[in-house]
Amino acid sequence: GGVAEELPPDISDFAGRREVLAWIARMAGEDASAPVQLVLHGPPGCGKSAVAVHAATGMDRPHGRLYASLGARPPGAVLEDLLRSLGCPDGALPPATEERVRLYRTMTARRRLLVVLDDAADEAQVRPLLPTGPGSLTLVTSRSPLAGLEAARAYELGVLDEEEALAMLGGVAGHERVCAEPEAALRIVRLCGHLPLALRIAGSRLARKPGWTLAYLADRLGDERRRLDELSAGDLAVRSSLALGYRGLPDPQRRLLRGLGALSAPDFASWVFDADLEPLAEAGLLQSRGLDEAGQERYGRHGLTRLYAAERLAEEDGGPARVLAATAGTILERTRRARASLLPAEPGTGRTEISLTDHGAALRTGWLRHEARWLSAERRFLVACVGDFFGAGLYEAAWRLAFYLVPLFELGAHHDDWHATTAVGLDAARAAGHRHGEALLLRGLADLHRAEGRTDAAAAALRAAQPLVDGLEQARITLRLGLVQVATAGSRPAQAEHAFLRALRAFEEGGDRRGRADALRALGALRGDEGALHESLAVYRELGDPRGEAEALLDLARLHLAARRYGPARDCVEHRLRLNRRLGDRLPEAAALLVRAGIAAAEDVPAAAADSARQALETFTAYGDRRGVARALLALARAALDQDDVERAVEHLMRAVEEYDGLGDPLGKAEAERLAAEARRRRGQRI
C-alpha cells in the first residue's frame, strides 16, 4: 500500500518554541543506525501536542508518519490502529496484544518511520508502540517525563516567554489588536500565566468578539473567581484540561492537590503536608523548581492549576480553613524553631532562655546556619501563609507567624515583607482581641521604623504598644524607646539613659537575663562604659547567644575606636566578623566591615579602609539596604579624600546625597554635604 501520512493539521498560527524545535531536530539527526525516542513532557495546556505535530510536520520519513492519541487507551487497541496504518489486512490482525507487539516490531524493523504518540499515560503504555527500525523517530507527549523509558530522551516544556506569548495571542486574535493595546495584551498574557492553551482560548474569544477591547477581556480575567470560567471557548477549556489530570490521580493525591489549593505561595517544599509531592510532579500538575538554599526540593505550579485546586477544595472540602488549620501548627512550630536560631531568647516564643548552652557546637555543626538558610528559603512561602491564615479567619496563627518572621526580615533587610506581614499581623491580633500579640507586633514595627531612620514613627508605635502590656514586655518597650531617643536628632542622652536604667531594673527584678544583657549593652554604648559592654558580652556568651555576642563586640569596637585604642578595636571587629561569617549573617557582617574601614582610616591606611567599605557596599547593594549603601558610600568618600582622589570622592558623595534624599534622612545628608564641602575646598568643585 501507499505511505501512511496521518499527522493532524499543523497550527497555522504556531508561535515561538525555537529551543525545543532545535532540540528535536538535533536529536532526530544524531543517530541513523538506531531508533530515536523523544519525550515532551510538561503541565496541562503547555502545548506539548502542538509542538510535536509542528516538529513532525517539518520532517520527512520515507516510510510514513503515524499519529496515535493515547489517553487511557490500552496498548492493544492502539496497536490495532498502527498495524492497519502500516498495511496489515483486517484478517491478519492477531487477537492477543503480545502477538500484535511482535507483528508491529517485525513490520517496523526495516522502515524509517516517524510516530507521534500523543498524551501518553505511562511507560507501560508506550513501550509496545515504539518502532524498531534504524532511523525511526518517536515523539511522545506526556504530563510525565516517562523516566522508565530506557533509551528515551526527555525535554520539559514550560510556558511561553513574554515575546512568544504575545505573538501567539496576536496570531489568534489579530496582531493589529494586540499592537493597538500593548498594556492590556501584557495583562492578558500574565493573567493566562503564559500558558499556550489559555492564550489560545483568550485569543479565540477576542476573535469571536470584535467589539471587545483587550482591556475589557483583561478586566474579566482579573477576577480570580471567574478566571477559569472565562478561559473556555468551544471545546477548548483550561478547566477540562486540568480536570483530566485530576481525575487520573489516586484519592490521596487528589486530596493533596486540593490541600495545596489552600496555599497562595508560588512554591513550597514537601514538609508542609509531610507528603511526597513527586507523584503530582509526575502527573504534570506540579513542577520541580530544584533544590533551595536549605537543600530542600521545591515545587511550584501554574497559577491556573492553583485556581483549579482551590476550586476543587471549595467544592469538595468546603474551602481552605480546615486544611490551613490542620497545617498551621506544623508551620508555626517549624518557623518558631528556626527563629530561635536567629534570636533564641526573644520573648513570645514560649521560652525565657535558650537551650543552646553551647553555641560553639551549634556553629561547628552548622545547625544555626542551616536554620537561617531554611528561613531564607521559606521566606516567600511563610509571608504568603500570613495572608492565607488571615483570609481563612485563623487570626492567632496569622499574628504569631508575622511575629516569628521579624528576625528574618531584620537580618536580611526585607523591609517590604516586614511592612506587609506586620500590617496583616496587627489586623489579625486585633481581630483575635489579643492585646499582647498586638504589642509584640507594634514593637517589631518600631524596630522596622528605626531601621529605616523614621524615629518619630518608631516612637509612635512604641507608645501605642505601652498600654497593651505590663511587666517584662513593658520593659522591652521602654528599652526600645531609649534606643529611639538615641537615634533622634536633637535628643538628650539623659532621657535615653533614664529609659535604659528603668528597663535594666525591670529585667533584673523579672529574671530576664537576655533583657538585662540588652539593657547593659545599650547603657555601655551610650555612656562609653567598657565594663557594662563586657558584662553584656559575658551574659550573651553564658546564654549561648552568638548574635547578641556579635552586637556587643561591635559596640566594644566602636568604643575602642573612639578612644583611639586601635588594636583592641580591630580584635573586636575581627572576632565579630568571624561570628557573622560562621552564622551566614551577611548584613551584620557588612556593618562590621564599615567599622573596620573606620579603624583603617584612623590608622591612616586609606587603601584598606576603601577595601572594607567596598566589600560592605557590595553586600548592602545585593540586599537592597539603601541606608547601608549610603553609609558605605560615605566611608568610600572619606577613603578617597584621604588618598587625594577628589574626583572619586565627589562621585561617591553625589550617590550618597541621592540615597539619603530618597531615605528622607537629614542627618545622613548633612554628613554627606559636610564631606562635599571639604571636597569643594580641595578642588572648588560643586555637587
HELIX and SHEET records of a PDB file:
HELIX    1   1 ARG A   18  ALA A   28  1                                  11    
HELIX    2   2 LYS A   48  THR A   57  1                                  10    
HELIX    3   3 PRO A   75  SER A   85  1                                  11    
HELIX    4   4 ASP A   90  ALA A   92  5                                   3    
HELIX    5   5 THR A   97  THR A  108  1                                  12    
HELIX    6   6 GLU A  123  VAL A  126  1                                   4    
HELIX    7   7 ARG A  127  LEU A  129  5                                   3    
HELIX    8   8 GLU A  162  ALA A  173  1                                  12    
HELIX    9   9 HIS A  175  ALA A  180  1                                   6    
HELIX   10  10 PRO A  182  LEU A  191  1                                  10    
HELIX   11  11 PRO A  196  ARG A  208  1                                  13    
HELIX   12  12 LEU A  214  LEU A  221  1                                   8    
HELIX   13  13 ARG A  227  GLU A  230  1                                   4    
HELIX   14  14 VAL A  238  ARG A  247  1                                  10    
HELIX   15  15 ASP A  251  LEU A  260  1                                  10    
HELIX   16  16 SER A  270  VAL A  272  5                                   3    
HELIX   17  17 GLU A  278  GLU A  282  1                                   5    
HELIX   18  18 GLY A  303  ASP A  317  1                                  15    
HELIX   19  19 ALA A  321  LEU A  342  1                                  22    
HELIX   20  20 HIS A  359  THR A  365  1                                   7    
HELIX   21  21 TRP A  367  ALA A  377  1                                  11    
HELIX   22  22 ARG A  379  GLY A  391  1                                  13    
HELIX   23  23 TYR A  395  TYR A  404  1                                  10    
HELIX   24  24 VAL A  406  GLY A  412  1                                   7    
HELIX   25  25 HIS A  415  ALA A  432  1                                  18    
HELIX   26  26 ARG A  435  ALA A  451  1                                  17    
HELIX   27  27 THR A  455  ALA A  465  1                                  11    
HELIX   28  28 GLN A  466  LEU A  468  5                                   3    
HELIX   29  29 GLY A  471  ALA A  487  1                                  17    
HELIX   30  30 PRO A  493  GLY A  510  1                                  18    
HELIX   31  31 ARG A  513  ARG A  527  1                                  15    
HELIX   32  32 GLU A  530  LEU A  543  1                                  14    
HELIX   33  33 PRO A  546  ALA A  562  1                                  17    
HELIX   34  34 TYR A  566  LEU A  583  1                                  18    
HELIX   35  35 ARG A  586  ALA A  602  1                                  17    
HELIX   36  36 PRO A  606  TYR A  623  1                                  18    
HELIX   37  37 ARG A  626  ASP A  642  1                                  17    
HELIX   38  38 VAL A  646  LEU A  663  1                                  18    
HELIX   39  39 PRO A  666  ARG A  683  1                                  18    
SHEET    1   A 5 ARG A  65  SER A  69  0                                        
SHEET    2   A 5 LEU A 114  ALA A 120  1                                        
SHEET    3   A 5 LEU A 137  SER A 142  1                                        
SHEET    4   A 5 VAL A  36  HIS A  41  1                                        
SHEET    5   A 5 ARG A 153  GLU A 156  1                                        
SHEET    1   B 2 SER A 232  ALA A 233  0                                        
SHEET    2   B 2 LEU A 236  ALA A 237 -1                                        
SHEET    1   C 3 ASP A 267  ALA A 269  0                                        
SHEET    2   C 3 GLU A 297  GLY A 300 -1                                        
SHEET    3   C 3 GLN A 287  LEU A 291 -1                                        
END                                                                             
